[in-house]
Amino acid sequence: MSDKVVGPVDAIIIGAGVIGAAVGYELAKKGWKTLNIDKNPVAGYGSTSASCAIIRVHYSTYDGTALAYEGFKYWENFRDYLEAAPDENLAKFVQCGCMVYKVDANNKMETIIARARDLGVPFDEWTPEQIKEHLPFVDTSRFTPARALDDPDFGNKAGGEIYGAVHFPTAGYVNDPQLSAQNIAAAAERKGGRFLYNAAVAEILQEDGRAVGVKLSDGTEIRAKVVVNVAGPHSSKINDMAGVTDGFNIKTAALKQEVSHVPAPPGFDYEKLGYVISDSDISVYSRPEQGNHVLIGSEDPECDPRIFVDPDDWDDSFTDQWKVQVYRQAQRYPTLPVTTPVRGVTALYDASDDWIPIYDKTDLPGFYVAIGTSGNQYKNAPVAGKLMAHLIEACEAGHDHDADPLDFHLENIGRTVSLGFYSRRREINTESSMSVLG
Ligand SMILES: Cc1cc2nc3c(=O)[nH]c(=O)nc-3n(C[C@H](O)[C@H](O)[C@H](O)COP(=O)(O)OP(=O)(O)OC[C@H]3O[C@@H](n4cnc5c(N)ncnc54)[C@H](O)[C@@H]3O)c2cc1C
């Protein structure tokens, strides 16, 4: 194995998902000799491949919104970001727009609208009648709260109507998340970055209180100045290997998720005319999917079980969760065909305690993390790559990021944010929705 890694390595990045590849790309652009190591055979084969890849531009926190809007700009100009040739086959950003229902659960969108205004994120507001003009099959009744399937009140209306919706025209989704990670990996390789696949990291090498490399499961040792944990749902295992877990106030864990795919309501070209939708009244999110399907995910209501698993030993079969998400969606779309066999994906989030990621150094000098992405950081991968490269360079140059959190400039939207927001030592952020919405 070691003969594949010729020459010195400055940075080992554990993981070649969309964020790991982006960290490699940005460090390589800065002249670092990078090596992404992944136990999978190609880039983007981990949780990235199962991502719904929704690029929304709204969050409940200022920092969340700023990063998402900055991230959207990279997806909008993906080829430029990658410096890719005109004929290179790239994943496509489908800018279908996003509609978020105004409901009690999101305070009629008041906070999110204020954040969007602060940051110049375009949006318009729709009445229930306007929603039906765009999506004629929608039932605008209130159903809240989301209920378990065995609840006798499942499907009952709560009385009254949702308040309307906010439409964000710049939002959308990426049609092939795995390809997008491979595109970023290829861009990193053009900058001299290297990728080692089918290689599992088994140990973090340390000397004199510093991370100095990794040992692979076949015994190969690879040394580097810094090691970055971007291992997705395996992040807590890698932190345990490095012995840094106790220094984290916010922990991460692998959380099972199911995403359902069903045909769209009949007679409507959903693939062309549908939106990314967040419907917190029924606790589902959705988007158009190939083959005129609706892709339906969960906004994690309290009545649903949260299934934390060992990412190396979990049951990836569908459960009743697949069905409950579809039935909830059918409350809003009464003509939604509920077909079998079940189609969709099961996958793992790397969920953090407050559903906000951890982009940080650790108590072990030379060991960094981009983890806890909680089902909502695909959109931010290009920005995460950039901010991690900034953070690693500053810390390696002697900056004490814990005592004096670094600022990071968002070049596309002209705003500056504090990276202290993503600290491993933060208190749980109570502005978070404590769900995939972040
Ligand atoms: C079902 C689902 C839906 C989602 N939907 C959205 C969405 O709509 N919008 C959004 O913004 N985000 C979404 N996300 C989140 C987003 O997809 C993730 O945050 C993102 O893909 C994480 O990328 P990553 O590179 O950090 O991790 P991953 O893609 O998980 O990559 C980690 C890599 O580390 C490797 N690895 C782990 N351990 C080792 C080891 N010991 N040695 C070597 N390699 C190792 C793995 O093989 C893997 O390839 C979703 C996630 C899921 C699961």
Ligand as a Chemical Component Dictionary entry (heavy atoms), coordinates in Angstrom:
data_LIG
# 
_chem_comp.id                   LIG 
_chem_comp.type                 NON-POLYMER 
_chem_comp.pdbx_formal_charge   0 
_chem_comp.three_letter_code    LIG 
# 
loop_
_chem_comp_atom.comp_id 
_chem_comp_atom.atom_id 
_chem_comp_atom.alt_atom_id 
_chem_comp_atom.type_symbol 
_chem_comp_atom.charge 
_chem_comp_atom.model_Cartn_x 
_chem_comp_atom.model_Cartn_y 
_chem_comp_atom.model_Cartn_z 
_chem_comp_atom.pdbx_ordinal 
LIG C1  C1  C 0 -30.014 10.734 3.649 1  
LIG C2  C2  C 0 -29.234 12.016 3.664 2  
LIG C3  C3  C 0 -29.772 13.160 3.085 3  
LIG C4  C4  C 0 -29.061 14.353 3.102 4  
LIG N1  N1  N 0 -29.573 15.433 2.476 5  
LIG C5  C5  C 0 -28.890 16.607 2.459 6  
LIG C6  C6  C 0 -29.396 17.711 1.767 7  
LIG O1  O1  O 0 -30.438 17.631 1.123 8  
LIG N2  N2  N 0 -28.687 18.862 1.780 9  
LIG C7  C7  C 0 -27.537 18.986 2.496 10 
LIG O2  O2  O 0 -26.953 20.079 2.498 11 
LIG N3  N3  N 0 -27.006 17.922 3.147 12 
LIG C8  C8  C 0 -27.658 16.745 3.136 13 
LIG N4  N4  N 0 -27.144 15.660 3.773 14 
LIG C9  C9  C 0 -25.857 15.792 4.464 15 
LIG C10 C10 C 0 -24.688 15.676 3.541 16 
LIG O3  O3  O 0 -24.929 14.717 2.550 17 
LIG C11 C11 C 0 -23.444 15.318 4.342 18 
LIG O4  O4  O 0 -23.260 16.323 5.322 19 
LIG C12 C12 C 0 -22.201 15.248 3.474 20 
LIG O5  O5  O 0 -22.390 14.404 2.361 21 
LIG C13 C13 C 0 -21.054 14.728 4.315 22 
LIG O6  O6  O 0 -19.901 14.659 3.516 23 
LIG P1  P1  P 0 -18.562 14.170 4.186 24 
LIG O7  O7  O 0 -17.501 14.264 3.153 25 
LIG O8  O8  O 0 -18.334 14.877 5.459 26 
LIG O9  O9  O 0 -18.859 12.659 4.640 27 
LIG P2  P2  P 0 -19.089 11.294 3.846 28 
LIG O10 O10 O 0 -19.633 11.482 2.496 29 
LIG O11 O11 O 0 -19.802 10.387 4.774 30 
LIG O12 O12 O 0 -17.605 10.761 3.657 31 
LIG C14 C14 C 0 -16.849 10.250 4.743 32 
LIG C15 C15 C 0 -15.884 9.255  4.155 33 
LIG O13 O13 O 0 -15.005 8.847  5.205 34 
LIG C16 C16 C 0 -14.642 7.516  4.911 35 
LIG N5  N5  N 0 -14.129 6.895  6.142 36 
LIG C17 C17 C 0 -14.779 6.756  7.323 37 
LIG N6  N6  N 0 -13.982 6.121  8.201 38 
LIG C18 C18 C 0 -12.809 5.874  7.560 39 
LIG C19 C19 C 0 -11.601 5.243  7.936 40 
LIG N7  N7  N 0 -11.402 4.718  9.173 41 
LIG N8  N8  N 0 -10.611 5.154  7.018 42 
LIG C20 C20 C 0 -10.774 5.646  5.763 43 
LIG N9  N9  N 0 -11.917 6.241  5.348 44 
LIG C21 C21 C 0 -12.907 6.359  6.252 45 
LIG C22 C22 C 0 -15.930 6.880  4.430 46 
LIG O14 O14 O 0 -15.642 5.727  3.631 47 
LIG C23 C23 C 0 -16.578 8.002  3.644 48 
LIG O15 O15 O 0 -16.379 7.885  2.252 49 
LIG C24 C24 C 0 -27.806 14.424 3.750 50 
LIG C25 C25 C 0 -27.251 13.275 4.330 51 
LIG C26 C26 C 0 -27.952 12.075 4.279 52 
LIG C27 C27 C 0 -27.329 10.851 4.882 53 
# 
loop_
_chem_comp_bond.comp_id 
_chem_comp_bond.atom_id_1 
_chem_comp_bond.atom_id_2 
_chem_comp_bond.value_order 
_chem_comp_bond.pdbx_ordinal 
LIG C1  C2  SING 1  
LIG C2  C3  SING 2  
LIG C2  C26 DOUB 3  
LIG C3  C4  DOUB 4  
LIG C4  N1  SING 5  
LIG C4  C24 SING 6  
LIG N1  C5  DOUB 7  
LIG C5  C6  SING 8  
LIG C5  C8  SING 9  
LIG C6  O1  DOUB 10 
LIG C6  N2  SING 11 
LIG N2  C7  SING 12 
LIG C7  O2  DOUB 13 
LIG C7  N3  SING 14 
LIG N3  C8  DOUB 15 
LIG C8  N4  SING 16 
LIG N4  C9  SING 17 
LIG N4  C24 SING 18 
LIG C9  C10 SING 19 
LIG C10 O3  SING 20 
LIG C10 C11 SING 21 
LIG C11 O4  SING 22 
LIG C11 C12 SING 23 
LIG C12 O5  SING 24 
LIG C12 C13 SING 25 
LIG C13 O6  SING 26 
LIG O6  P1  SING 27 
LIG P1  O7  DOUB 28 
LIG P1  O8  SING 29 
LIG P1  O9  SING 30 
LIG O9  P2  SING 31 
LIG P2  O10 DOUB 32 
LIG P2  O11 SING 33 
LIG P2  O12 SING 34 
LIG O12 C14 SING 35 
LIG C14 C15 SING 36 
LIG C15 O13 SING 37 
LIG C15 C23 SING 38 
LIG O13 C16 SING 39 
LIG C16 N5  SING 40 
LIG C16 C22 SING 41 
LIG N5  C17 SING 42 
LIG N5  C21 SING 43 
LIG C17 N6  DOUB 44 
LIG N6  C18 SING 45 
LIG C18 C19 SING 46 
LIG C18 C21 DOUB 47 
LIG C19 N7  SING 48 
LIG C19 N8  DOUB 49 
LIG N8  C20 SING 50 
LIG C20 N9  DOUB 51 
LIG N9  C21 SING 52 
LIG C22 O14 SING 53 
LIG C22 C23 SING 54 
LIG C23 O15 SING 55 
LIG C24 C25 DOUB 56 
LIG C25 C26 SING 57 
LIG C26 C27 SING 58 
# 
